[in-house]
Amino acid sequence: MMKRFFKRNNLKRNVDELRGRVEREVDDPGYVGELINKYNADLGELQEEIASLSSLKPQVIGRGKLAIGFVSLVILIGVVFLSIELLASDEDNAVAQKSAGNNPYPTVQADHIGNGIQTAIFDSTSGSDQPILPDIVASGTAASQPPSVIVKGNEVQPLEWYFSGSINGILRHKQTSFYADGYVYIISEENYTMGEVTQDGRVSRWIKIDKPSPDDSIGIYEFYAVEYHEATNSVYFAGGISGFDTAHHEVFRCEIQPDHTLGEWVEVNSMGTGRFGLMLRIGESPAGESYLYAISGADSNWGFLDTVEFARINSDGSLGDWSYTSSLNHSRPAADGFFHDGKLYIFGGGRHSLRNNTVEAASVRHDGHLSSWEIAGTMNDYRSCLAVAFVPQTSKVYAIGGYTGEYGQSMTDTTEVADISDLNSWKPDGSLNVVPWSLSALITPESIIVVSLSAGVGNIEYASIVTSVTGTGEDDGL
């Protein structure tokens, strides 16, 4: 009887000590992420305690008290992850403040009360093909037009990044943005924001539309993905997380209207697996059919996925049934990539202690299935929550920003570049002006546009891409 008593009290003491350790370390201003590692070790000890108790007779310990201990652990897990999100936000604030001092260009902010931009309401009855966009009233909203990227011999000079404004509002993780027909769209929980791309490749005018995205109705919090299909003028919204670690399999579609606004979201065929932190991309088969691919992600906080599924895009934009195809060599939540010349590419990715610095590629077959994924290269840095941009004019691939450490540590503003023909030879390239927490990279005919989140503010940066080729070698004086 005494042995059972002490076993039960040891378990309670361990739980209490863990709770106190969590509270003390979260309150420590020097905390940078070690809490998870310590928590896992302590959790392992508690699991051993529970295992030792389970070998006794059922009457050894009160099941009710054991259940209370287990519930306490679940609550602690929630506290841990909530604390990490709050600490990450504090770190973003510090980063944004530091970056603001280095920003020579005033930013343009658009929100419902107006910060430097007049607000406007879209007229649903307007017969114009252009939306009623606000006029910029702040002066000096962006740098003068930067020089084009110059090709010297076979070398492409590093990108130069310029600010193109800021947007107050909630921007959620990964692939929340897309480019279509001269406009950049940023999909958030409560609304979406659209901006017009100018001839020099920057975004000059923004307007926020108070129209909730599909996640608002089903409680998705973040880590969803969006993708645009030009042939059917369709925008697809898939996956995401709600609650503690509930992964969603729902997929929605809307069409871009003649005035460039988004139409109503309609639910289409759902994925077979709930996913958050997925990569959503469109690929084309040799037969000319388009398919929507949901790649990797996670189905729970520690349930990393290497699976891939796809659905045929019908001529009206609706989706066929989802089917599974070749799995990745490695799980890659929070990765990024693109489709080019018959192949899908995926770069980096990771979550918690999982990190990747490799690139995988697979060919799209006639029926939409993928060939086996192959390791196509290795980047210089581990990167998760990164953005990847492929520039067809130069055949260059840019890996931009992301986390280089474990558990969301070591955010970076660095970029690296490689030729699509050799993804094992990466070189450092220019750095962003702001250290981003999460970001998307969009390719326009004139520029690469990066939409990033830092300290709760969406920052827009752009780099012009090749518009001319100057010189053929050293004799040009370049």
N, C-alpha and C positions, 0 to 999 in steps of 0.2 A: 504493500500500500504506500509506504514512504517513497519507494523508488518511482512509482507512478506519479506521486505528488511532485517530486523534484523534476521529473521529465516534463510535466505540464508547465511548471513554473519557469524552467529553462527556456522553453519555446516562447512563453509570454515575454520573458526578459529580452530575448533576442529580437523579437518584434519591436519592443519599446526602444531598444538601443538603436535599431535601424531607423526608426522614426525620428529619433533625436538627431542622428547623424545627418539624415536628409535635411532636416530643418536648419541645422547649423551651417551646413555647407552651401545650401541655397542662399542663405543670408550673407555669406562671405562675399564681399565685392571682388575678390580675386579669383572666384570660381570661373573656370574656363571649359568645363566639360568632363573632368575626371569622375564626376559623380556616378555616371552610368557604369563605368568599370568597377568602382567600389560596390555599387549596388548589386551588380551581377555576382560578385564574389560573396557578398553577404547573403544574397538570395540562395546561392548554392549551399551555404551552410544551413540555412533554414530548411531547405529541401531535404538535406541529410537528416536533420532532426525529425522532420515529418516521416521520412522513410523508416527511421529507427522506431518511431512510435507505431507505425503501421504493422511492424512485425510482432507486436504484442497482441493480446486479446482485445476484442472490440471494446471491452469495458475499461481499458487502461486509461483512456483519456476521454473526457466529455466531447462528444461529437459537436455539440453546439459551440463549445469554446474553440474547438479546432476550426470550425466554419467561420467563426468571428475573426480568428487570426488570418484565415485565407482572404476574407473580405477586406481586412485591413491592408493586406499586401496589395490587393487590386487597387485600393484607394491610393496607396503610396505610389504605385506605378503612374497613376493619373497625375499625382502631384509632381512627380519627377518630370514627365513630359511637358506639363504646363509650365513648370519652372524653366525648362530649357527654352521653350518658345519665348518667354518673357525676357530671359537673359539674352537670347539672340536679338530680340528687338532692341534691348539696351545697347548691345554691341553695334547694331546698325545705326543707332542714333549717333554714337561716337564716330563711326566711320563717315556718316553723312556730314557731320560738323567739320571733320577734318577735310573732307573733299570740297566742301563749300568754300573753304578758304583758298583752294586752288582753282576755283572755277572763274575764269575771266569773263564769262558770258552770263548776263542776267537770264533767269529762267522764266518761262511763261507757265502760269498755273491756271488750271480750269477746274472750277467746282461749282456747286449749286449757288454759292453766294458771289462768285466771280472774284478772281484774283488776277488782275491784269488783262483779262479777256472778257468781253461782253458775252453774256449768255444768250442763247437763242433757242427757239422752239421749232421743231420740224413741223411743217404744214403738210398734213397727210392728204390734203386735197390739192396740193400744188401740182400743176401740170409740167413743171420743169423737171429736167433730168438731173439737176444738181440740187443737193440739199442746201437749206438755208444755213450757212456756216457763220460763226462769229468772226468779227474783224478784230485783229490784234491791235490793241491800243497802247500796249507797252512798247517802248522803243528799244532797239538793240536786242531783239529776242534771240538772235543767233549770230555766230561768227559770219564774216563775209565768206563767200563761196570759196572753199578750199581748192587747191590745185588738184587736178585729176591724178590718179595713180599713173606713174610713168613707167613704161617698160624699157629697161636699158639692156640691150642684148636680150638674154633669156631670163633676166632677173626682174621680179616685180618688187618695187620698193614697199617698205612697211606701210601699213595703213595709218592714217592720222585721224584720230577720233575727235569729234566736235559735239558740243552740247546742242540739242535742238529743243530744249524746254523740259519742264517738269509738270506732272499732273498729281494733284492731291487726290487721294482715294485709295481704295483697297485693290491691290493687284495680287492675284493668287499665284501659287507656284507653277512654274513650267508651262510651256506651250499655251499660254493664255492669249497669245497674240497671233495675228496673221495679216498678210498683205493681199489685197485684191483690187485690181483696176484703179490704181492711183491712190488708194487709201490704206491706212494702217488701222487695224481694229484691235482693241484691248478688251478682252472679256473678263469681267469681274463678277462678284457675287450679286451685288445689288443693281448693277448697271453695266453699260459698256461705253467705251470712249472711242471716237473715230477722229482721225486726223488726215489731212490732205498732204500728199507728198509733192514737193515742188520740183522744178526741173533740175535743181542742183542736188537733189537727193535728200533734203531735210524735210521735216514735218513742220509746217508753218502754222496751221490752224487746227484747233481741237474743239470738240464739243462732246459733252457727256450726256448720254441718253439714259434717263431713269427707267430702264426696262430690265427687269431681273432676267438673269440667265437661268437655264433649267435647274441648276443646282439649288436655287432658292426654294423650289417647290418640294424637293426631296431631301433637303438638308445636307447636301454635299458641302464640305468645308473648303477643301483645297486639293491640289495634286490631280486635277482633271486635265484633259488635253483637248485641244481644238485643232482642226485641220480644214483647209479650203480646197474644193474641187472646182476648177475653172469651167470644165466642160458642161457641168450641170448647174453652175452658179450656186453650189451648195456649201454650207458650213456645217461641220460635224462636231459634236460635243460628246465626249465619252469618258466614263470612269470617274474616279475621285474617291475621297474618303469622307466619312461622317462619323460623329461620335469618337470613341477611342481608337478603333481600328476597323471600322466597317467599310469594306471595299465595295464599290458599286459597279454593276455591269450594264447599266442603262446607257443608251445612245440616243442622241437627239439630232435633229437636222432643221436648218432654216435656210431660206434663200435671201440673197441680197437683192433689194428692191431697186427699181429704176433710179430712185433718188439717192442710192448708195447706203441707205439705212438697212438694218436687218429685219427680216420678216418674223413671223411667229415661229417659235420652236415647236416641233412635232416629234414625238417619240417614234423611233424606228426599231428594227430588230436589235435586240440586246446581245451583248457579247456572251460567250459561254462561261467566262470567268470574270468575277469582279476584280477590278484592278485600279490602283492609284499609283501615281508616279510613272505611268505608262508613256510610251512613245506612240503617237498616232500619226501614220504616214500613208500617203496614197502612192501606189505603184502601178505600172502599166505592163501588161503581158505582151509577148511578141505578137499576139493576135489583135492588139489594140484595145483590149478590155481593161477597164480601171477597177482596182480593188483597194479597199480600205484595210489597213493592217494595224492591229493592236499588238504592240511588242513589249514584252517584259513587264516591269512594274512590280507591285507587291499586292498580296491579298490580305495581309495583316502587317502589323508593325515589324515582325521578324519573318514574315512569309514571303521571301523574295522569289520572283518568278523568272524562269527562263523560257516560258512558253510563248508561242506566237499564234494568233488567230486572224482570220481575214474574212471579208464579205465582199461580194461583187457589188459594184455601184451600178444600178440600173439607169436607163436613159432619163428617167424622171427624177433621179437623185435618191430614190429609195434604195434600201440595202437588201441583198439576198440573205440567206442564212449564213451564220458564221461557221467556219470550219477551222480546225487546228492544222498547223503545218509544221515544218521543221523547227525544232527548238534551238535556242542559242547555246553556245558553248559555256557561257557564263550568265548568271542572273545580272540584270542591269537596270534596276529602278533608277529613275531620275537621270536617264541618259538622253542623248539627242542624236539626230542624224537626218538623212535625206535619201531620196531616190534619184539615181542618175544612170543613164545608159543601161537600163535593164536590171540594175541592182539596187537593193536596199543596203544602206550603210548605217551602223549604229556605233556611237563613240562613248567611251567611258561609262559613267553611271555608278551608283552606289548608295548605300543607306546604312546608318549606324557604323559598324566596323567594316562593312563591305565596301571595297574600293576597286576600281578598274581604270587602267590606262591603255587598254587595248581597243582595237577597232575590229568589228566583225562585218562581213558582207555576205549576201546571198542573192542569187539570181531569181527573177520572177519567171515562172514557167507559163506555158500556154493556158493552163487551167487555173492560174492564180497561186498555186502552191509554190513554195520556195525550195530551191536547192538546199543542200546542207550548208550551214553557216561555216565560214572559214575565217580564221584570224588574218586580217588584211594589213595589220600594222600595229605599231605601239607608239603612243604619244610620249612626250618627255615627262609630263606630269599626270598624276592621278587626278581625275576631275569627275565630280558628280554635280548635278544641278547646273550643268554647263549649257552653253548655247553653241551650236555648230552652224557655220555658214559656208556654202559652196558657191563660188563665183565662176560661172561657165566661161566668161570672157577670158579668164586667165588660167582656168583649170586648177585654181587654188582652193584648199579647204582650210578654214579658220576654226580653231577650237578656242572658245572665248569664255573667260571667267570660270565660276563654279567654286566648289570646295575641293581642296587638295588633301585635307586631313580627314580623320575619322570623326564621327558623331557631329557633323556639320561644322567642324573647325577649319581654320585657315582659309577663309574666303580670299579669293584672288581677283585682281583686275587685269591679270596678264592674259595674253593671247599667244598662240603658237600656230604656225602655218606649215602646210605640206602640199605637194602636188598630188592630185588625185591618182596619178600613176605610181606614186611611191609614198605610201602612208607609213613607212618606217623612217623617213627622213624629215623630221620636224625641226623648225627653227623658231626662236623667239620672235615675236612681232610686236607691234605697238600695244600700249596698255590703255584701258578705258580711263576716263576721268573720275569715275565713281566706282568704289568697290561694291559690287552688287551682291545682294542676298539671293535673289533668283532672277532669271532673265530669259528672254527669247531673242533670237536673231532672225531678222526678216530680210529677204533679198528683194530689192526693187531693181528696175532696169538701170538706175543711176547710183545706187548705194547699198551698203549694208546698214540696216537700222537695228539698234539694240534697245529693247525695252527692258529695264531692270527695276527692281524694287530695293530701296534702301531707306531705312527709317520711316516706313509707311508711305513714302513718296515714290511715284513712278518717274524715273529719269529716262530721258530719250537722248541717245547719242547716235551719231551716224558717221560713216566714213565713205567717201566717194570711191567708186570703183572705176575701172578703166573706161575712159571715153575716147582716148586717142593713144596711139602707139608712137613714141618719139624715139628716134635713134636706132641704130643697128649695132653699135659697138663702141669701143673706146675712142675712136677717131671723131666722134660727134661732139666732143667737148663736154659731155654730160658727166 
